[in-house]
Amino acid sequence: MARSVAVGRDSCAPLNWSQGPAVQPSPEKVSGALLFVGARVPVRALFENIEGEATLDDFLEWFPGVTRTQVEAVLAGFAAQ
């Protein structure tokens, strides 16, 4: 079972992901949340689980539609902010 901690809805808002291959805005899916490409997993789930002390390996196991490359791209983009 995935552990998570509530994170504000706009925790990823300042990032511009429109040009990246790892995530996509999806107004018609999951209430318009920013999703990992090819999965119905919101990007915020990554940050919620990390804040809940999950490891990257835990996250990848819990959300098999997300790749390590995608997670690394999101974290690199976030760290660059």
ROGU-537088 format. One record per residue (C-alpha): x, y, z. Coordinates in steps of 0.25 Angstrom, whole numbers, padded with zeros to 4 digits, always signed. Example, Ala and Ser with C-alpha at 12.3 -4.5 7.8 and 13.67 -1.06 7.14 Angstrom:
+0049-0018+0031/+0055-0004+0029/
REM end
This chain:
+0000+0000+0000/+0006+0014-0004/+0008+0023+0007/+0006+0038+0004/+0005+0051+0011/-0004+0062+0006/+0003+0072-0003/-0003+0085-0008/-0009+0084-0021/+0000+0094-0027/+0013+0088-0022/+0018+0086-0036/+0011+0098-0042/+0024+0107-0045/+0030+0096-0054/+0027+0097-0069/+0026+0083-0074/+0020+0086-0087/+0033+0082-0095/+0037+0070-0087/+0035+0055-0091/+0033+0050-0077/+0020+0057-0073/+0007+0063-0080/-0004+0072-0076/-0017+0064-0078/-0029+0072-0076/-0038+0060-0079/-0032+0051-0069/-0030+0050-0054/-0037+0064-0052/-0027+0071-0061/-0015+0067-0053/-0001+0067-0059/+0001+0052-0062/+0013+0043-0065/+0013+0040-0080/+0006+0026-0083/+0001+0025-0069/-0011+0031-0061/-0002+0034-0050/-0001+0049-0045/+0012+0055-0044/+0008+0060-0030/+0007+0045-0026/+0022+0044-0027/+0025+0056-0018/+0014+0051-0008/+0020+0038-0007/+0034+0043-0005/+0030+0053+0006/+0023+0040+0012/+0037+0034+0012/+0036+0025+0001/+0048+0022-0007/+0048+0023-0023/+0048+0008-0023/+0036+0007-0015/+0029+0017-0024/+0033+0010-0037/+0028-0003-0031/+0014+0003-0026/+0012+0010-0040/+0018+0001-0050/+0013+0009-0062/+0023+0020-0058/+0038+0018-0062/+0051+0021-0055/+0055+0031-0066/+0042+0038-0065/+0043+0040-0050/+0058+0044-0051/+0054+0055-0062/+0043+0060-0052/+0052+0061-0040/+0063+0068-0049/+0053+0078-0054/+0048+0080-0040/+0063+0082-0034/+0066+0092-0045/+0055+0101-0040/
REM end
